[in-house]
Amino acid sequence: MVIQTKIPVLDFSSEDLKPGTGSWFSMCKEVSHALEEYGCFVVELGHKVSLQLHNNIFDAVGELFDFPIETKQKITYEKPVHGYVSSGLHERMVIDKATMPEETQKLTNIFWPNGNDRFREIANSFVKLMADLDKMVTRMIFENYGVEKYYDSHIESTTHTFAFLKYKEPQNTGTNTGLKNHTDNYFTSIIHQNSVKGLEIKTKHGEWIGFDPSPSTFVFLAADALQVYGFVFGAFEGVWVECHGWLLAWVLVSSVGCGCGCCGGSVAVDIGGCRGLKVTSDFAGVGES
């Protein structure tokens, strides 16, 4: 059962939130405290993400999932579970090196051989927005714990992987089944979703916290590779799809290409039916280096 505790909401909408300012130092502390206690927080970007932009990005990803499965299966990578994967209640498309425009172009060409500038531009701009947010928060974390001298080298070795996710409306079976919940094995992840309620976070105290999405909010999560530094808590995450609607999400994950074997990824997802059915699906490999 989800209790009334709320995921911390931090306001990043101010134009004055710049390195070296008082508001920046204050936010560094708030970010770190939220990650220490919850392993995550909600980012409020306000006017920086308009309702039109929010609608455009989900119209765009909706178009992708509407294509025949034969087309979607053309998204392939050598890495396991990258590309297109469909399993029961969910579909996903995982795009490696997502911040490189040529990767978006490759994806666009698969679905629209004659090109689709609108989709390509929307995807590029939104991936950049999420990657910039990831870099900003990561810098705040490094600065707060006094390891800012390592920030530049960390970013240089960071790879961003992008996933489009679609959770289908589950059938109400009246039973409870599931796999063990997981934390994520990469460094960080950022989630932006449509209006269908779904995301839940399990805290270090064993509490499941619900999330009410809005067009201008994102969820930032610390994953296992960040937890290794000993500063923060790596949250368990899940998705509870209500008995109406389809949950769509854009997910950006960062991993450090160190070749150490700890930079793989898994996304643990709880998918619940109308009366609390929870099914956990393992997305091992998302964000793997």
C-alpha positions in Angstrom: 0.0 0.0 0.0 1.3 3.5 -0.9 1.5 5.7 2.2 1.1 9.5 2.3 4.8 10.3 2.4 5.7 12.4 -0.6 8.8 12.3 -2.9 10.6 15.6 -2.3 9.9 18.2 -4.9 12.7 20.6 -5.8 12.1 23.7 -7.9 14.6 24.1 -10.7 12.6 26.6 -12.7 14.5 29.7 -11.6 16.8 31.3 -14.2 19.1 32.3 -11.2 20.0 28.7 -10.5 23.6 29.0 -11.7 26.9 27.6 -10.3 28.5 29.9 -7.7 25.2 31.6 -6.6 23.6 31.3 -3.2 20.6 29.5 -4.7 22.9 27.0 -6.3 24.7 26.1 -3.1 21.3 25.8 -1.3 20.0 23.5 -4.0 23.2 21.4 -3.8 22.3 20.7 -0.2 18.6 20.0 -0.9 19.5 17.6 -3.8 22.0 15.6 -1.6 19.6 15.5 1.3 16.8 14.1 -0.8 19.1 11.5 -2.3 20.4 10.5 1.1 16.9 10.0 2.5 14.9 8.8 -0.5 17.3 8.0 -3.3 15.3 10.3 -5.6 13.4 13.5 -5.9 11.0 15.3 -8.3 12.4 18.1 -10.4 10.0 20.9 -11.1 11.1 22.8 -14.3 8.0 25.0 -14.5 7.9 27.2 -17.6 11.1 25.5 -19.0 8.8 22.7 -20.2 5.6 24.0 -21.8 2.4 21.9 -22.1 2.9 22.0 -25.8 6.4 20.5 -25.6 5.1 17.8 -23.2 2.2 16.9 -25.6 4.5 17.0 -28.6 7.0 14.5 -27.1 4.3 12.0 -26.2 2.6 12.4 -29.5 6.0 11.6 -31.1 6.7 8.5 -29.0 3.1 7.3 -29.5 3.7 7.4 -33.2 6.6 5.0 -32.8 4.7 2.4 -30.8 1.8 2.5 -33.4 4.1 1.1 -36.1 3.9 -2.6 -36.9 6.1 -4.8 -34.8 8.2 -5.8 -37.9 9.3 -2.2 -38.2 10.0 -1.8 -34.5 12.2 -4.9 -34.5 14.5 -3.2 -36.9 15.9 -1.3 -34.0 18.9 -3.5 -33.1 22.1 -3.2 -31.2 24.9 -5.7 -30.3 24.3 -5.0 -26.6 21.7 -7.3 -24.9 18.2 -5.9 -24.6 19.0 -2.7 -26.4 16.8 -1.9 -29.4 13.2 -3.0 -29.3 11.8 -5.4 -26.7 8.2 -6.4 -26.0 7.2 -8.6 -23.1 3.6 -9.0 -22.0 2.5 -5.7 -20.4 5.2 -3.5 -21.7 7.2 -2.4 -24.8 10.4 -0.5 -24.9 12.8 1.0 -27.4 16.3 1.5 -26.0 18.6 3.9 -27.9 22.3 3.8 -27.2 24.5 7.0 -27.2 21.3 9.0 -27.3 22.9 12.5 -27.1 24.6 11.9 -30.5 22.3 13.4 -33.2 23.3 10.7 -35.7 21.7 8.0 -33.4 18.4 9.9 -33.5 18.7 10.1 -37.3 19.2 6.4 -37.5 16.1 5.8 -35.5 14.1 8.3 -37.6 15.3 6.6 -40.8 14.0 3.2 -39.6 10.5 4.5 -39.2 10.5 7.1 -41.9 12.9 6.2 -44.7 12.1 9.6 -46.4 12.8 11.5 -43.2 10.7 13.1 -40.5 12.3 16.4 -39.4 9.6 17.0 -36.8 10.2 13.8 -34.9 14.0 14.1 -35.1 14.0 17.7 -33.8 11.6 16.9 -31.0 13.7 13.8 -29.9 17.0 15.7 -30.1 15.8 18.7 -28.2 14.2 16.6 -25.4 17.1 14.3 -25.0 19.3 17.4 -24.7 17.0 18.9 -22.0 17.2 15.7 -20.0 20.9 15.2 -20.4 21.6 18.8 -19.4 19.4 18.2 -16.3 21.4 15.1 -15.5 24.7 16.9 -15.8 23.4 19.8 -13.6 22.3 17.5 -10.8 25.4 15.4 -11.0 27.5 18.5 -10.7 25.5 19.5 -7.6 26.2 16.1 -6.0 29.9 16.3 -6.7 30.2 19.8 -5.4 28.2 19.1 -2.2 30.5 16.2 -1.3 33.7 18.0 -2.1 34.7 15.9 -5.1 34.0 18.6 -7.8 37.5 18.1 -9.2 36.4 14.8 -10.6 33.2 16.1 -12.3 34.7 16.9 -15.7 36.4 13.5 -16.1 33.2 11.8 -14.9 31.1 13.6 -17.5 33.7 12.8 -20.3 33.4 9.1 -19.5 29.6 9.2 -19.2 27.3 7.6 -21.8 23.6 8.5 -21.9 21.1 5.8 -23.0 17.5 6.6 -23.8 14.4 4.5 -23.6 10.9 5.0 -24.8 8.6 2.9 -22.6 4.9 1.9 -23.0 3.1 0.1 -20.2 -0.1 -1.5 -21.5 -3.4 -1.6 -19.5 -3.2 -4.8 -17.5 -5.9 -7.4 -17.2 -7.4 -7.6 -13.7 -6.7 -11.2 -12.6 -7.3 -10.7 -8.9 -4.0 -12.4 -8.1 -0.6 -11.2 -7.1 2.5 -12.4 -8.9 5.9 -10.9 -9.4 9.7 -11.0 -9.4 12.0 -9.5 -6.8 12.2 -5.7 -7.0 15.5 -4.2 -8.1 17.6 -1.0 -7.9 19.3 0.2 -11.0 22.9 -0.7 -11.7 23.9 2.4 -13.6 24.7 5.8 -12.3 21.5 7.9 -12.5 18.2 7.9 -14.3 15.6 10.5 -15.1 12.0 9.7 -15.9 9.4 11.9 -17.6 5.9 10.4 -18.2 2.4 11.2 -19.4 -0.5 11.8 -17.1 -1.3 8.2 -16.2 -0.4 7.6 -12.6 2.2 4.8 -12.3 5.5 5.5 -10.7 6.2 4.4 -7.2 9.5 4.5 -5.2 10.4 2.2 -2.3 12.4 4.1 0.3 15.1 2.7 2.6 12.4 2.3 5.3 10.4 0.0 3.1 7.7 2.5 2.2 6.2 2.8 -1.3 5.7 6.4 -2.3 3.4 7.4 -5.1 4.0 10.1 -7.7 1.5 12.4 -9.4 3.0 13.4 -12.8 2.7 16.7 -14.4 3.9 18.2 -17.8 6.8 20.0 -16.1 8.0 17.4 -13.6 10.8 14.8 -13.9 11.9 12.1 -11.4 15.6 11.9 -10.8 16.8 8.6 -9.3 20.2 7.7 -7.8 21.3 4.2 -9.0 23.7 1.6 -7.7 26.8 3.0 -9.3 26.2 6.4 -7.5 25.4 4.6 -4.3 28.8 2.9 -4.4 30.4 6.3 -3.6 28.7 5.9 -0.2 26.9 9.2 -0.2 23.3 8.4 -1.2 20.6 5.7 -1.1 19.8 3.8 -4.2 16.0 3.7 -4.4 13.9 0.8 -5.5 11.5 1.9 -8.3 8.3 0.6 -9.7 5.4 1.4 -12.0 1.7 0.8 -11.0 -0.5 1.2 -14.0 -4.1 2.1 -13.1 -7.0 0.3 -14.6 -7.4 2.9 -17.4 -5.0 4.4 -19.9 -1.6 3.6 -21.2 1.5 4.8 -19.4 4.2 6.3 -21.7 7.6 7.4 -20.4 10.8 8.9 -21.7 13.7 7.6 -19.6 17.4 8.8 -19.7 20.0 6.8 -17.9 23.7 7.6 -17.4 26.4 5.0 -17.1 30.2 5.4 -16.8 32.1 3.7 -19.5 34.9 2.4 -17.2 34.6 -1.2 -18.3 34.4 -2.3 -14.6 31.3 -4.4 -15.1 29.3 -2.4 -12.6 27.9 0.0 -15.2 25.2 -2.3 -16.6 21.6 -1.6 -15.8 18.2 -3.0 -14.9 14.9 -1.2 -14.4 12.6 -2.9 -11.9 9.0 -2.2 -12.8 5.9 -3.1 -10.8 2.8 -3.1 -13.0 -0.4 -3.2 -11.0 -4.0 -3.8 -12.0 -7.2 -2.2 -10.8 -7.1 -4.0 -7.4 -3.5 -3.8 -6.5 -2.0 -6.5 -8.7 1.8 -6.0 -8.9 4.0 -7.7 -11.4 7.7 -6.9 -11.5 9.4 -7.0 -14.9 13.2 -7.0 -15.1 14.7 -4.7 -17.7 18.2 -5.9 -17.3 20.7 -4.2 -19.6 19.2 -0.8 -20.0 22.1 1.6 -19.9 24.7 -1.1 -20.1 28.2 0.1 -21.2 
